[in-house]
Amino acid sequence: MRVNLTKKDIIKSIYLQIGLSKKIIDLFLEDIIKILTNNIKENKKVKISNFGTFLVRNKKNRIGRNPKTREEKKISERNVLLFKPSKELKKYINNNEW
């Protein structure tokens, strides 16, 4: 059993359902990914109805410790990407109801 869903798997699934050429589907999927990533970077938030919300959160500087040696090290400020699933997606995952 495979754990990861790859871009190739998505393209194959769309190809089998719609019948468009795999090259067109690949270009279409690339465009969708570019639109999403650009909007996440510019607006810090992208909401997809019935799926969830991607948002960027800023983490400030902090001190981290190596658990083995207890050595302290400064962790720099950075942005992290978060995903908050919608109620519908949570319901589907838990009850198999869409």
C-alpha positions as CSV (number, residue, x, y, z in Angstrom):
1,M,0.0,0.0,0.0
2,R,1.3,3.4,-1.0
3,V,1.3,6.2,1.5
4,N,1.9,9.3,-0.6
5,L,-0.4,10.7,-3.3
6,T,1.8,12.0,-6.0
7,K,1.2,14.5,-8.8
8,K,1.5,11.6,-11.2
9,D,-1.4,9.8,-9.4
10,I,-3.6,12.9,-9.6
11,I,-2.9,13.3,-13.3
12,K,-3.7,9.6,-13.9
13,S,-7.0,9.9,-11.9
14,I,-8.1,12.9,-13.8
15,Y,-7.1,11.3,-17.1
16,L,-9.2,8.2,-16.3
17,Q,-12.2,10.3,-15.2
18,I,-12.2,13.0,-17.9
19,G,-10.1,11.6,-20.7
20,L,-8.1,14.7,-21.5
21,S,-4.4,14.2,-22.5
22,K,-2.0,13.8,-19.6
23,K,0.1,16.7,-20.9
24,I,-2.9,19.1,-20.7
25,I,-3.8,17.8,-17.2
26,D,-0.2,18.2,-16.1
27,L,-0.1,21.9,-17.3
28,F,-3.5,22.5,-15.7
29,L,-2.3,21.0,-12.4
30,E,0.9,23.1,-12.5
31,D,-1.1,26.3,-13.0
32,I,-3.3,25.4,-10.0
33,I,-0.3,24.8,-7.8
34,K,1.3,28.1,-9.0
35,I,-1.9,30.0,-8.3
36,L,-2.2,28.5,-4.8
37,T,1.4,29.1,-3.8
38,N,1.5,32.7,-5.1
39,N,-1.7,33.5,-3.2
40,I,-0.4,31.9,-0.1
41,K,2.8,33.9,-0.3
42,E,1.1,37.2,-1.1
43,N,-2.1,37.0,1.0
44,K,-0.9,34.7,3.7
45,K,-4.2,32.8,3.4
46,V,-6.0,30.6,0.9
47,K,-9.4,29.1,1.7
48,I,-10.8,26.3,-0.4
49,S,-14.5,25.7,0.3
50,N,-15.4,22.2,1.8
51,F,-11.6,21.4,2.0
52,G,-9.8,23.8,4.3
53,T,-7.6,26.9,4.8
54,F,-3.9,27.2,4.2
55,L,-2.3,30.1,6.1
56,V,1.1,31.4,6.9
57,R,2.1,32.2,10.5
58,N,5.2,33.9,11.6
59,K,7.3,32.3,14.4
60,K,9.5,34.6,16.4
61,N,13.1,34.0,17.5
62,R,13.4,31.6,20.4
63,I,15.9,29.5,22.2
64,G,15.9,25.7,21.5
65,R,17.8,23.0,23.4
66,N,19.4,19.8,22.2
67,P,17.6,17.2,24.4
68,K,20.8,15.0,24.6
69,T,23.4,17.6,25.4
70,R,21.1,20.4,26.8
71,E,23.1,22.8,24.6
72,E,21.1,25.9,23.9
73,K,20.8,27.3,20.4
74,K,19.0,30.3,18.9
75,I,16.3,29.4,16.4
76,S,15.7,32.2,13.9
77,E,12.4,33.8,13.0
78,R,10.6,32.1,10.2
79,N,7.3,31.6,8.5
80,V,5.5,28.3,8.7
81,L,2.6,27.0,6.6
82,L,-0.5,25.7,8.5
83,F,-3.5,23.8,7.2
84,K,-6.9,23.9,9.0
85,P,-9.3,21.4,7.5
86,S,-13.0,22.4,7.0
87,K,-15.8,21.0,9.0
88,E,-16.9,19.1,5.9
89,L,-13.5,17.5,5.5
90,K,-13.3,16.5,9.1
91,K,-16.8,15.0,8.9
92,Y,-15.8,13.0,5.8
93,I,-12.6,11.7,7.4
94,N,-14.4,10.7,10.6
95,N,-17.7,9.4,9.3
96,N,-17.1,8.7,5.6
97,E,-20.0,11.1,4.9
98,W,-19.6,13.9,2.3
